[in-house]
Amino acid sequence: MRYKLFFIVIINFVLMSCNDYKKVIKDFGLHSYYLAINVKFENRIVPIVLENSDFYTLINGDTLSEKDYVTMLENLSDKMNPYEIENVELANKLKEYKVDICGDLFEQYVDIKGSDLVKTFFDENQVQQKKLNIEQKKTVIYLLFRNNIFVKVDDETGLLYIP
């Protein structure tokens, strides 16, 4: 009986994570959730962090419907594949969203579980508690995203929060 309960809890957790991700990638509104994805250009893979609405706007170019965009993000997530870019102009625009995976903050927290990351950087209301510069914020967002924890930024304070 205990094993059945354990498996039910695990399956429920996995399904909830999937639903959260689907909610994140379907949010194109102003101040949408942040995405952390890998981008491939000229045989280099670079991690980037940006709001879903910004990524949709940058890559869309009237070629993808919202449904196709969501499907593309689901495929990237399922296979852990990078988004391949052939357009030099787009690659240059995405450079500003690059995450420094060689930085001290990344190296310090890369192996820490998501719940421990939340305790480290967020208060009990799931609002950012530590002061972070832009590069540090991108690193924290990237690490949280890889642990299926999705964040937004508050307009007035500029702080990250977990809805």
Rosetta silent file (secondary structure, phi, psi, omega in degrees, C-alpha in Angstrom):
SEQUENCE: MRYKLFFIVIINFVLMSCNDYKKVIKDFGLHSYYLAINVKFENRIVPIVLENSDFYTLINGDTLSEKDYVTMLENLSDKMNPYEIENVELANKLKEYKVDICGDLFEQYVDIKGSDLVKTFFDENQVQQKKLNIEQKKTVIYLLFRNNIFVKVDDETGLLYIP
SCORE:     score description
SCORE:     0.000 S_00000001
   1 L     0.000  -41.217  179.839    0.000    0.000    0.000 S_00000001
   2 H   -62.553  -39.550 -179.181    2.830    2.402    0.844 S_00000001
   3 H   -65.744  -40.066  178.243    4.475    1.776   -2.516 S_00000001
   4 H   -62.069  -44.662  179.475    1.254    2.499   -4.380 S_00000001
   5 H   -62.336  -42.208  178.488    0.835    5.750   -2.493 S_00000001
   6 H   -59.196  -47.363 -179.496    4.453    6.673   -3.188 S_00000001
   7 H   -66.576  -35.722  177.758    4.040    6.095   -6.933 S_00000001
   8 H   -64.336  -42.877  178.646    0.781    8.034   -7.015 S_00000001
   9 H   -63.350  -43.822  179.766    2.479   11.001   -5.341 S_00000001
  10 H   -63.265  -46.436  179.951    5.419   10.843   -7.775 S_00000001
  11 H   -62.150  -42.085  178.755    3.151   10.609  -10.829 S_00000001
  12 H   -62.083  -42.558  178.528    1.053   13.498   -9.543 S_00000001
  13 H   -61.759  -44.733  179.742    4.174   15.615   -9.023 S_00000001
  14 H   -62.830  -43.831  179.648    5.408   14.885  -12.550 S_00000001
  15 H   -65.129  -38.737  177.956    2.029   15.731  -14.061 S_00000001
  16 H   -64.131  -40.153  178.334    1.854   18.966  -12.088 S_00000001
  17 H   -61.933  -42.297  178.794    5.311   19.946  -13.346 S_00000001
  18 H   -62.465  -43.537 -179.517    4.217   19.306  -16.928 S_00000001
  19 H   -64.661  -38.567  177.759    1.101   21.395  -16.433 S_00000001
  20 H   -61.665  -45.079 -179.692    3.138   24.232  -14.954 S_00000001
  21 H   -62.884  -41.846  179.043    5.471   24.222  -17.941 S_00000001
  22 H   -63.459  -37.386  177.396    2.533   24.220  -20.347 S_00000001
  23 H   -64.287  -40.877 -178.958    1.049   27.172  -18.469 S_00000001
  24 H   -63.011  -47.819 -174.688    4.377   29.008  -18.715 S_00000001
  25 H   -76.711  -13.923  177.002    4.828   28.543  -22.459 S_00000001
  26 L   -91.428   -4.038 -178.396    1.232   29.537  -23.224 S_00000001
  27 L   -91.778  102.020  179.993    1.623   32.870  -21.415 S_00000001
  28 L  -103.420   -0.052 -173.922    2.488   35.502  -24.051 S_00000001
  29 L   -67.097  171.867  176.147    1.169   38.492  -22.131 S_00000001
  30 L   -58.751  134.418 -178.487    3.086   41.467  -20.877 S_00000001
  31 L    61.120   50.789  177.858    5.400   40.344  -18.062 S_00000001
  32 L   -76.173  178.269  177.701    5.074   36.686  -18.861 S_00000001
  33 L   -64.534  157.279  174.691    7.097   33.934  -17.221 S_00000001
  34 E   -84.569  143.237  172.859   10.806   33.663  -17.899 S_00000001
  35 E  -108.356  149.036  171.427   12.146   30.926  -20.161 S_00000001
  36 E  -127.866  109.414 -176.856   15.604   29.408  -19.925 S_00000001
  37 E  -133.377  163.005  175.252   16.563   27.707  -23.159 S_00000001
  38 E   -99.515  136.216 -179.330   19.650   26.759  -25.080 S_00000001
  39 E  -117.475  135.410  179.503   20.223   28.415  -28.440 S_00000001
  40 E  -112.854  126.783  176.863   22.487   26.984  -31.125 S_00000001
  41 E  -145.845  128.372 -179.500   24.194   29.236  -33.664 S_00000001
  42 L    50.151   50.379  176.651   27.275   28.398  -35.735 S_00000001
  43 L    62.348   18.054  173.919   27.888   25.159  -33.798 S_00000001
  44 E  -115.616  136.443  176.530   27.885   26.947  -30.428 S_00000001
  45 E  -107.699  125.667 -176.266   25.233   26.309  -27.803 S_00000001
  46 E  -127.094  129.497  175.109   24.478   29.241  -25.524 S_00000001
  47 E   -78.500  138.541  177.199   21.963   29.327  -22.644 S_00000001
  48 E  -130.213  157.641  176.606   19.651   32.341  -22.636 S_00000001
  49 E  -133.853  126.181  176.464   17.018   33.705  -20.262 S_00000001
  50 E  -161.257  163.700  179.043   14.186   35.979  -21.361 S_00000001
  51 E   -68.164  146.961 -179.048   10.474   36.465  -20.933 S_00000001
  52 H   -56.230  -42.805 -179.312    8.296   34.169  -23.004 S_00000001
  53 H   -62.758  -36.500  178.263    6.599   37.135  -24.686 S_00000001
  54 H   -67.541  -43.366  179.587    9.998   38.550  -25.707 S_00000001
  55 H   -63.754  -43.641  178.755   11.175   35.240  -27.167 S_00000001
  56 H   -58.858  -45.018 -179.880    7.899   34.832  -29.060 S_00000001
  57 H   -65.050  -43.482 -177.667    8.225   38.342  -30.500 S_00000001
  58 H   -66.427  -41.723 -174.504   11.893   37.907  -31.450 S_00000001
  59 H   -93.852  -14.491 -171.729   11.580   34.573  -33.224 S_00000001
  60 H   -65.528  -63.038 -179.542    8.086   34.821  -34.613 S_00000001
  61 L    53.969   34.433  179.944    8.459   37.098  -37.629 S_00000001
  62 L    62.170   18.640 -178.693    4.891   36.185  -38.666 S_00000001
  63 L  -102.847  -23.753 -177.405    5.977   32.609  -39.356 S_00000001
  64 L  -114.464  132.348  170.064    4.690   30.786  -36.286 S_00000001
  65 L   -76.074  165.740  177.940    1.173   30.627  -34.994 S_00000001
  66 H   -59.152  -39.281  179.990    0.798   30.586  -31.217 S_00000001
  67 H   -63.620  -44.485  178.810   -0.020   26.881  -31.412 S_00000001
  68 H   -64.643  -37.741  178.474    3.123   26.141  -33.467 S_00000001
  69 H   -62.829  -47.410  179.201    5.221   28.206  -31.059 S_00000001
  70 H   -61.609  -42.739  178.220    3.921   26.273  -28.036 S_00000001
  71 H   -61.755  -41.962  178.682    4.533   22.970  -29.844 S_00000001
  72 H   -60.810  -45.325  179.756    8.084   24.048  -30.673 S_00000001
  73 H   -65.916  -36.326  176.386    8.797   24.898  -27.013 S_00000001
  74 H   -62.882  -41.988  179.212    7.303   21.594  -25.878 S_00000001
  75 H   -66.385  -38.883  177.400    9.606   19.752  -28.285 S_00000001
  76 H   -62.936  -41.057 -178.503   12.640   21.710  -27.094 S_00000001
  77 H   -70.133  -44.430 -177.322   11.804   20.853  -23.506 S_00000001
  78 H   -61.746  -39.990 -173.901   11.024   17.179  -24.119 S_00000001
  79 H  -101.433   -2.978 -177.184   14.237   16.483  -25.977 S_00000001
  80 L    55.430   31.507  179.342   16.447   19.053  -24.206 S_00000001
  81 L   -86.687  150.812  174.426   17.469   20.225  -27.668 S_00000001
  82 L   -78.974  156.472  173.376   18.698   23.743  -28.356 S_00000001
  83 E   -81.718  119.900 -175.918   16.746   26.134  -30.538 S_00000001
  84 E   -88.042  130.677 -178.561   18.770   26.362  -33.755 S_00000001
  85 L  -115.562  133.239  175.791   19.243   29.817  -35.275 S_00000001
  86 L  -109.987  -17.733 -175.718   20.358   30.494  -38.810 S_00000001
  87 L   -86.775  117.624 -178.284   19.648   34.228  -38.835 S_00000001
  88 H   -62.363  -40.764 -178.897   22.687   36.326  -37.799 S_00000001
  89 H   -61.559  -45.026  178.087   20.518   39.304  -36.863 S_00000001
  90 H   -64.123  -41.791  178.715   18.402   37.190  -34.501 S_00000001
  91 H   -59.492  -41.490  178.780   21.515   35.618  -32.985 S_00000001
  92 H   -65.782  -38.182  177.928   22.903   39.077  -32.260 S_00000001
  93 H   -65.862  -37.017 -177.448   19.634   40.156  -30.614 S_00000001
  94 H   -76.557  -14.339 -179.501   19.609   37.062  -28.402 S_00000001
  95 H   -58.831  -33.737 -177.707   23.191   37.658  -27.176 S_00000001
  96 H   -67.797  -14.576 -179.164   21.968   40.159  -24.582 S_00000001
  97 H   -98.215    5.985 -176.247   19.996   37.353  -22.901 S_00000001
  98 E   -62.802  142.376  176.839   23.015   35.061  -22.528 S_00000001
  99 L  -101.948  135.271  179.197   23.603   33.403  -19.147 S_00000001
 100 L   -83.456   92.138 -178.345   27.132   33.246  -17.767 S_00000001
 101 L   -80.845    2.133  175.436   27.423   29.537  -16.983 S_00000001
 102 L  -104.590   -0.390 -177.481   31.068   30.015  -16.062 S_00000001
 103 L   -72.875  162.824 -178.610   30.300   32.599  -13.390 S_00000001
 104 H   -60.713  -43.348 -178.404   30.828   32.116   -9.672 S_00000001
 105 H   -61.838  -43.502  179.331   27.114   32.134   -8.851 S_00000001
 106 H   -61.775  -49.566 -178.092   26.372   29.420  -11.416 S_00000001
 107 H   -62.641  -33.760 -178.890   29.218   27.219  -10.233 S_00000001
 108 H   -70.388  -34.104 -171.989   28.204   27.691   -6.609 S_00000001
 109 H  -115.183    1.261 -173.442   24.557   26.666   -7.120 S_00000001
 110 L   -60.310  -32.125 -176.885   24.489   24.434  -10.212 S_00000001
 111 L   -98.699    9.142 -177.616   24.185   21.205   -8.203 S_00000001
 112 L   -90.762  140.706  179.532   21.676   22.469   -5.642 S_00000001
 113 L   -64.589  154.798 -178.075   18.070   21.238   -5.693 S_00000001
 114 H   -56.878  -43.557 -178.561   15.331   23.637   -6.725 S_00000001
 115 H   -63.429  -35.160  177.666   13.716   23.828   -3.287 S_00000001
 116 H   -72.330  -32.806  174.640   17.064   24.787   -1.751 S_00000001
 117 H   -63.308  -42.901  179.435   17.557   27.460   -4.422 S_00000001
 118 H   -60.980  -45.650  179.597   14.171   28.909   -3.514 S_00000001
 119 H   -62.225  -33.662 -177.876   15.124   28.983    0.191 S_00000001
 120 H   -73.202  -40.935 -171.205   18.416   30.679   -0.672 S_00000001
 121 H  -108.019  -11.453 -174.504   17.088   33.465   -2.897 S_00000001
 122 E  -125.641  151.970  176.755   13.412   33.917   -1.933 S_00000001
 123 L   -85.613 -173.364 -176.755   11.530   34.725    1.255 S_00000001
 124 L   -66.178  -18.285  176.965    8.544   32.808    2.653 S_00000001
 125 L   -91.882    8.135 -179.994    6.234   34.688    0.251 S_00000001
 126 L    62.731   39.046  175.454    8.328   33.453   -2.687 S_00000001
 127 E  -115.430  140.256 -179.091    9.649   36.922   -3.452 S_00000001
 128 E   -51.890  129.068 -179.974   13.333   37.547   -4.138 S_00000001
 129 L  -108.004  -29.232 -179.434   15.073   38.445   -0.882 S_00000001
 130 L   -91.769  142.080  177.062   18.708   38.818   -1.907 S_00000001
 131 L   -74.693  127.683 -178.088   19.856   41.767   -3.989 S_00000001
 132 L  -130.277  140.931  172.790   21.050   40.504   -7.378 S_00000001
 133 L   -79.490  177.332 -174.937   22.480   42.296  -10.382 S_00000001
 134 H   -59.825  -45.037 -179.596   21.114   41.517  -13.852 S_00000001
 135 H   -63.543  -40.012  178.324   23.630   38.757  -14.587 S_00000001
 136 H   -66.004  -40.048  177.516   22.963   37.108  -11.230 S_00000001
 137 H   -60.113  -45.165  179.795   19.199   37.276  -11.817 S_00000001
 138 H   -60.657  -39.578  179.448   19.593   35.558  -15.184 S_00000001
 139 H   -65.347  -44.962  179.309   21.667   32.828  -13.550 S_00000001
 140 H   -62.670  -44.157  178.493   19.106   32.274  -10.777 S_00000001
 141 H   -59.575  -44.837 -179.474   16.257   32.179  -13.321 S_00000001
 142 H   -60.494  -47.562 -178.900   18.184   29.659  -15.429 S_00000001
 143 H   -65.023  -41.551  178.488   18.898   27.383  -12.462 S_00000001
 144 H   -65.405  -43.903 -178.901   15.309   27.560  -11.202 S_00000001
 145 H   -59.114  -41.434  179.437   13.866   26.911  -14.663 S_00000001
 146 H   -66.633  -15.117  175.820   16.003   23.789  -15.003 S_00000001
 147 L  -105.295   19.329  179.998   14.401   22.627  -11.740 S_00000001
 148 L    58.213   37.425  173.290   10.864   23.308  -13.051 S_00000001
 149 L  -118.312  119.745 -170.048   10.444   26.424  -10.926 S_00000001
 150 L  -110.482  137.238 -173.874    9.121   29.304  -13.003 S_00000001
 151 L  -126.451  161.418  172.148    9.413   32.990  -12.122 S_00000001
 152 E  -128.578  173.839  176.564    8.203   36.415  -13.165 S_00000001
 153 E  -117.928  138.854  177.923    9.483   39.897  -12.334 S_00000001
 154 L   -80.117  130.499 -178.335    7.504   42.511  -10.431 S_00000001
 155 L   -58.452  -48.630 -171.562    7.155   45.779  -12.374 S_00000001
 156 L   -73.311  -41.504 -174.670    7.413   48.148   -9.468 S_00000001
 157 L   -97.480  -23.396 -175.355   10.231   46.565   -7.479 S_00000001
 158 L    77.668    8.728 -179.110   12.106   44.678  -10.186 S_00000001
 159 L   -86.702  147.482  173.848   12.209   41.655   -7.882 S_00000001
 160 E   -76.039  149.692  173.149   11.711   38.094   -9.045 S_00000001
 161 E  -148.849  156.450  178.572    8.781   36.168   -7.619 S_00000001
 162 L  -104.940  110.329 -177.767    7.281   32.716   -7.930 S_00000001
 163 L   -65.551    0.000    0.000    3.541   33.011   -8.710 S_00000001
